[in-house]
Amino acid sequence: MIHGILGIWNYWIVIILMMTGLFIVISRHNLVKKMVGLTIFQTSVFLFYISLGKVQGGTAPILTGYKNTLYSNPLPHVLILTAIVVGVATTALGLALILRIKNEYGTIEENEIASLNTEENSK
Amino acid sequence: MIDFSVFQNSLPALQVVVPLLLAPVAVLVTIPFLSWLIALFGSIFCLYSSVSLFLLVSEFGKINYYMGGWLPPYGIEYIIDDASAFMIVLISLMGVFATTYAYQSLKNEINKKSQSKVYGMWLLALGGLLGLVTTGDAFNLFVFLEISSLSSVTLVALGSKNDKRALTAAFNYLLIGAVGATFYVIGVGLLYSITGTLNIADLTLKLSELTNNNSMKAGISFIIIGLMVKAAIFPLHIWLPAAYTFAPSAVAVLLTATATKAALYVLSRILFTLLFNADEFTVIILQWILLPASIVAIVFGTIRAIFEKDIKKLLAFSSLSQIGYITIGLTLGTASGIMASFIHIANHSMMKAALFMGVGAISIKFNQSIKLDNLKGLYQIMPITSISLTIVILSLLGIPLTIGFVSKVYLLKAVFNHGNWPILFIIVVTSFLALGYAWKMIENIWMKQPDNMNLLVKEDPKIYFPLFVLAIFNILFGIFAYPIVNSAFKASNAIFWKVI
């Protein structure tokens, strides 16, 4: 039982990170913190994919000349390379938007922005 | 000399690659008009390629294009079948309309310095959406999902010249969209962990051998939730009203006509390929998750629209309810239900695009967000826009001789065949409730006197031309419904019977 839980400890870390990230996105009012949460959430998925590709005792998938080399599955790593690029683009765009929001509203706290928006709505 | 057949054979790739390649060109050309011409060229090229692909598919059947010559399941495969051909024609046609409309409208609504850059984002969004509907690879689909949604976030944020709330709308769209896309990736990862493949056709095959596998159920649920965010299905729609309201009108036209529709298409694909093997689980997803969600979406969207004063917001909530009608067709789980959904996907994108164009044309005159009061006596100020808008509003209501009627008839027929009386009742009642918001617009346009006659300005043909043509389409395809109905019929067969 203990072995079963500890044997897949990397998946536990994935789940903990995933939930932490999602919780930050939902619960924080500060927009930058929201972006931090989003990044943690996305990173947990990267870790998940990399864990999927790992083969016990396998090495990097490089041609060595020896036959029957045990190597890890390289495909998830490649996918995650793409996902990292997408994640960076998302973060960059999010931070750029936060910068503009700060210039226009003078705050990056979500509740203050919301009250400014309701003022705008009632105008 | 270039071999024409090579060009012809690579059309499935070119219609995605050309807009993506033209995007940086449009940014580098700093003259707005030239950038716009490039965008127009890109969208017309997409229309050309999608129509020729559509004709090829309807004549010779499904086309499989292997990126770089790598065969599936290892390589990335682009699949053009009856369903995706239907969608690419719709997306690129609406793309041409939106681009034609965009120049004059964006000139008024966004900052001077982003006026040529906007077309780069515009083309990225278009190319991303076309890739989204044609790709047959689950991970490639994620990349296109993000290309299109990141560029649409940027486009929405450009509305900040008139209203700073566009920025918060764009930020929420980004945040919710990114969480949705990540959910999709988690789902794909879970499915990959049990099947070892990313090709959707191959995934379907391998998943059909598994029954009652928890990874599969979790994976499919993650994927469906992720796509529901992108398609703005209740309760995951919260980004939509603000994004449509504060985006520049041309952007709202593009988003409503293509972005949510592409996501809905992908959702229907996933529902009826990956999901349809797990029997009990399918029933749970369709009957207990999607069906209640779409019923609430219809009722909530209609009622919110009735009490809304801001026209763009009204249209956004009406979109929400119309998306509900589309998903109800999917939840029936029959070929005729999917057919009704596809008819409504096409028809709704024509109606809403036209409505947002009309509202955009009016907002140029008033230079502010338009309330219902601004529509007073519009027929005296802008006769052509008023007539076109009225046609489209009637079409939204489902008056006979318009496309709205066609989609309502097929939806009711599908529900009737399924024998689900409560849903039939809800659809009929909400269709009448829709009068509540549609009538307010018609009443203000035709039966009231304008407050201020000084606004009398000549209408700009560059603005009203695409609107007028779309209004004509609303009637034309309402009378000669055969092209849409027939291709939707083929599309539903391609999806439902999984002709691989």
Chai-1 contact restraints between the chains, C-beta under 6 A:
chainA,res_idxA,chainB,res_idxB,connection_type,confidence,min_distance_angstrom,max_distance_angstrom,comment,restraint_id
A,L38,B,A178,contact,1.0,0.0,6.0,A-B,restraint_1
A,F41,B,T182,contact,1.0,0.0,6.0,A-B,restraint_2
A,Q42,B,T182,contact,1.0,0.0,6.0,A-B,restraint_3
A,V45,B,T182,contact,1.0,0.0,6.0,A-B,restraint_4
A,V45,B,V185,contact,1.0,0.0,6.0,A-B,restraint_5
A,V45,B,I186,contact,1.0,0.0,6.0,A-B,restraint_6
A,F48,B,G189,contact,1.0,0.0,6.0,A-B,restraint_7
A,Y49,B,G189,contact,1.0,0.0,6.0,A-B,restraint_8
A,L52,B,S193,contact,1.0,0.0,6.0,A-B,restraint_9
A,L79,B,F139,contact,1.0,0.0,6.0,A-B,restraint_10
A,V86,B,E146,contact,1.0,0.0,6.0,A-B,restraint_11
A,A89,B,L150,contact,1.0,0.0,6.0,A-B,restraint_12
A,T90,B,A178,contact,1.0,0.0,6.0,A-B,restraint_13
A,L93,B,L150,contact,1.0,0.0,6.0,A-B,restraint_14
A,G94,B,L174,contact,1.0,0.0,6.0,A-B,restraint_15
A,L97,B,A170,contact,1.0,0.0,6.0,A-B,restraint_16
A,L97,B,F171,contact,1.0,0.0,6.0,A-B,restraint_17
A,R100,B,L167,contact,1.0,0.0,6.0,A-B,restraint_18
A,I101,B,L167,contact,1.0,0.0,6.0,A-B,restraint_19
A,E104,B,K164,contact,1.0,0.0,6.0,A-B,restraint_20
A,I113,B,T168,contact,1.0,0.0,6.0,A-B,restraint_21
A,N117,B,R165,contact,1.0,0.0,6.0,A-B,restraint_22
